[in-house]
Amino acid sequence: MQYAIKIENLKKYYGETKAVDGISFSVKEGEIFSLLGPNGAGKTTTLEIIEGLRKKDEGEIIYFGKYNSPENFYIKEKIGVQLQNSAFLDNLTVYETLKMFSGLYKNSLDVNELISKIFLDEKKKARVKELSGGQKQRLAIAVALVNDPAIVFLDEPTTGLDPQARRMIWDLILELKGNGKTIILTTHYMEEAEYLSDSIHIIDHGR
Amino acid sequence: MFQKEFNGIVFDEKVEISTNNIEKTLFEIMEFSKKNNIQIDDIVIRKPNLEDVFLSLTGRTLRNDIMKKIFKLAYYQFKSDVRDFESFFWSFVFPFILFIILVAIFGNTNQMNIKDLNVGIVYEKNMNIISKGIFTKTFENIPMKKTVLKNLDEGIEKLKNKDLDVVLFVPKTTTLINDKSPEIDLYYVQGRSNSDISKNIVKVFIDYVNIEMIKRVKNVEDDVIIEKIPISTLRDEFSYKDFIFPGILILSIMSVAYFNVPFNLLFSREKGINKRFLLTPIKGYTYFISLLISSIAMVLISSIIIIVEGYFMKISNKFFSLKFILFYIFSLIILFSIGLIFVSFSKKLTTSIVFVNIFFQVSMFLGGLYFPVFNIPWVLKWFIYINPVTYLVEGMRRLVGFNIAPFENIWIYIVPSIWFLTAIILFSLNYKKVLGYE
């Protein structure tokens, strides 16, 4: 079994604070992997180091068994990321936003199909600033999927959503798994991790 | 490997080679692949198309998709900016309207051509033909548009409607035979500047008529000639339109360079928009360059609007010169670099909005965009001398003949260049902080 991502002894310090303090875990290809923990435990920091947004202080990350730098464009082509607080250009429409991002990748999915997949057909021509919280979250997930990634990172995809919208996103995540994608998500809901995940890593105080 | 041997462009599993000699190159490829044990799936030969020609000329690959990505991002950034009400208003609408307003308020008195002034002349019926002849001959020399009217009422009516600026009424009693000095009535509208000026000009001619009459009555020697008095065409002295045009042009660059560029950068950092772009396969500078391109596009559109507006207002031809265009580009680079200073310094969007607004207003007024500013106390004067806007607008004005500021030409380039260098140094020191995430 190949690992999509393997992390060993990852550390990140901000002065005296140990944001991430020696985390190790492996994510198998095709599974849903959850980082579960309370707010401020270091979930997002860990994820952002893996995604390449922050630099690690110590430790090792191996992508697809051979690459070790997230700066590599090959990795960037292969991962899709939904950030915790996603912001897009407010005055672009849903369609334009996805079109813009799809233009930045070598491979990209059909934007119209993607919009149907996240049930935003009606909002296709609506500007981003007109969307509700749940709709914005779905757009963020769509942007994460636009390059047909092998690994999808979802940072608290259901936080702040009503039960119905949460259900919708759960279904979407399971469908992605069905398509053979590896999914790494963070959450602080125990039942969410339990319902979705194949593996769970509990994280607290950066460990 | 291929790249070294054939000077070709390599794509994932494809190589593109340009050649003048197909057979020779084909042979070489075959030999090369045999030697290195490379299997070739397919070879396609085609004639160069326009893109190939372009590429060979510019030496760049458009397929080297960084450029494509930059322009794609710039396109969407531009779209987003134009749709934003505030940036649309301040970049396009405000300079356009301000130009009209300023010219309407201050432009009138100075910007008139005497030939456009209208004088109406009324000769009362039954006038002595000889006298009429003399008047006609004299008034022919008035350098305004002349209309002979049938009666005074018509003249007064037209004066009220601004069709005429002044009405000259010559009563039938005006004759050169009487000793009694004749009276000519001059109707004008007090306070209407065109009318005031017309009155003064016409008065001069009435004086000449008086001389003519005195000549006749008193039998003065006949060699007094009606001289053509040199009335300077006011156009040559000071044209407010030409004075204000560079000011408006600088304003339009400023509002994009001082506001759009820094605020877009800060906003996208604060909201996490650039963070999202950093996750895609683009380099950090890609987003920055696309943002600059989008802002420059906005400035150009705004400037073109103002230039067309100026063209219809009949600004001086000297503005449509290569020198002026080059100086415009110089100003654009300087002002954009100053925008980057704001980004380098600011930590929070809200505080920098306040700071930039103050700096913008002060630079605008103390830069002399709308009126000359060199007669103010030293408390404020120092700012005029360090303000790059002062030099840029003065530079534009000197190109069309104004010379308002008390400094040598060379300073017009030195001071803005110092700002430019400062900006580049500051920005490169803070580049990572501004565009990065961590």
Contacts between the chains, C-beta under 8 A, distances in Angstrom:
chain1	res1	chain2	res2	distance
A	51	B	279	6.0
A	52	B	278	7.7
A	52	B	279	7.2
A	53	B	275	6.4
A	53	B	278	6.2
A	53	B	279	6.8
A	53	B	437	5.2
A	53	B	438	7.0
A	54	B	437	7.4
A	54	B	438	5.0
A	55	B	438	6.5
A	73	B	281	4.4
A	76	B	279	6.9
A	76	B	280	6.4
A	76	B	281	4.0
A	77	B	281	5.4
A	79	B	279	7.7
A	81	B	276	7.9
A	81	B	279	4.8
A	83	B	272	6.4
A	83	B	275	6.6
A	83	B	276	6.3
A	83	B	279	7.9
A	85	B	272	5.8
A	86	B	272	7.1
A	86	B	276	6.5
A	87	B	271	3.9
A	87	B	272	4.8
A	87	B	273	5.0
A	87	B	276	7.1
A	88	B	273	6.5
A	88	B	276	7.1
A	89	B	76	6.7
A	89	B	77	7.1
A	89	B	80	4.2
A	89	B	273	6.6
A	90	B	80	7.2
A	90	B	84	7.8
A	91	B	79	7.3
A	91	B	80	4.3
A	91	B	81	7.7
A	91	B	83	3.9
A	91	B	84	5.5
A	92	B	76	6.1
A	92	B	79	6.5
A	92	B	80	5.2
A	92	B	83	8.0
A	96	B	76	6.3
A	96	B	79	7.0
A	99	B	76	7.9
A	100	B	72	6.7
A	100	B	73	6.9
A	100	B	76	4.4
A	101	B	280	6.6
A	103	B	68	7.6
A	103	B	69	6.8
A	103	B	72	4.2
A	104	B	69	5.5
A	104	B	72	7.2
A	104	B	73	7.5
A	104	B	277	7.8
A	104	B	280	4.4
A	104	B	281	6.5
A	104	B	282	5.8
A	105	B	280	6.9
A	105	B	281	6.5
A	106	B	281	7.8
A	127	B	83	7.7
A	143	B	276	7.4
A	147	B	280	7.9
